[in-house]
Amino acid sequence: MQLNDTGLLQTQGYINGQWHAGNSNTQFDVINPANGECLAQVAEMAAEETRQAIAAAEQALPAWRTKTAKERSAILEKWYELMMAAQEDLAVLMTAEQGKPLFESRGEVAYGASFLKWFAEEGKRVYGDIIPQTNDRRGLVLKQPVGVVAAITPWNFPNAMITRKVAPALAVGCTVVLKPAAETPLSALAIVELGRRAGLPAGVFNVVTGTDAPAIGGEMTSSPIVRKLTFTGSTPIGKLLMKQCADTVKRTSMELGGNAPVIIFDDADLDRAVDGAILAKYRNSGQTCICSNRMLVQAGIYDAFVEKFAAKVREFRVGDGLDAATTHGPLITTKAVQGVHDKVQQAFAEGATVVVGGKPGSQGEHFYEPTILTNVNSSMRVFREEIFGPVAPVFRFETEQEAIAMANDTEFGLAAYVYTNDLGRIFRVSEAIEYGMVGVNEAALSSEVIPFGGVKESGQGREGSRYGLDDFLETKYICLGGM
Ligand code: ADP
């Protein structure tokens, strides 16, 4: 791993404006999933350091929240520029620790940086209201920062999942303690380094690195100082954290698992649907929360779809993401590979047919072959559970009603995709399916300007867009009497 700016490779946590080796002075390994090599050793921190970080965030809060939005915005703008200037180094770092191909990492860095710029602008537009009441009184409504925010982020988007939380929090005047995933701390620490260079005051943004997630999360959720937890990760951990937050009645934002359908109707533009299905399914080798889990294809177009879809999948170049020819990288851990394979084997045992792939890859122990399965049904785990790997089960349906019922037959509700050229059907289906986001004839649905988030057990709250500020603001009512 070769960086132009070696200062971006940081291996310690960051508390109160200082790099911090951790109180135990021990480290954990960060592994390159493409080859199993140890990239770096990072400070092992746990409950005690989390407490220190929360105290630093509390101490920094009064000065940060009373700065003008314009002053905070200037720092976020500068941070954005530094991040874009470092795009290549950040992409190399990300591919090395996460595995996604370099072109995807470059894209994620730009996507991550876009939240800094967006919320630098949007943070200046936090307005209140004046409510007309009786003759001698007036009601004022103010929006105020919630206070100290704890953030827990996953490894699949090691940059953007951080900026999408931290940028709106900081923009409105909150201070933050972040726990990045232990698989991908290097991207997080590089972001901190750039924030430091951009002029973030001490204590405003703190990062606790470590492998003991329950200890760090336990401290964050039990602390009465932390007023809000924002989490992206799996549904079981999200539920656990919500329960833990109940004791201090903390506000929570949860971006949890998905089980996205791609619904392709007979009247769809087939080539567009195939391209969309490829992107929605195989980006980051299937390891995104909005990755399509289930291809639902209408009977009249089913065979043609499978043929074209399989032809494209056979063109993939699976390998080390740092190799320019690679289109699809490894999975994050051997445990992830096993989890994907278990689901595929269960489908085989119940009669599924493999069209492409169907087994671990030959490139190394973190790889899984891009896979397409047919003869699948709704009792299989590949229908019911989030696959989080490069496996596409293709289900057949006959009618619009059946497609809607299949799409909704899950406890999840994050993203869904619909391919059809019938305008009435676009509205009927988009409105009937229980999802927070629907891509109609479009698979690349996320950006900083849209409200990202799910319904049902996929979570609560929205990130990005003007709605993304709400999660970090309290509404205060002031009654002016005796007028
Ligand atoms: P994944 O399966 O994608 O790793 P997780 O929900 O396990 O999803 O992880 C997402 C984030 O949650 C990571 O930063 C992880 O370290 C953290 N995490 C996992 N377990 C806990 C826990 N008990 N308390 C707090 N954070 C946790």
Residues whose N, C-alpha, C, O or C-beta is under 5 A from the ligand:
A	BS01	ADP	I152 T153 P154 K179 P180 A181 A182 A213 P214 G217 T232 G233 S234 I237
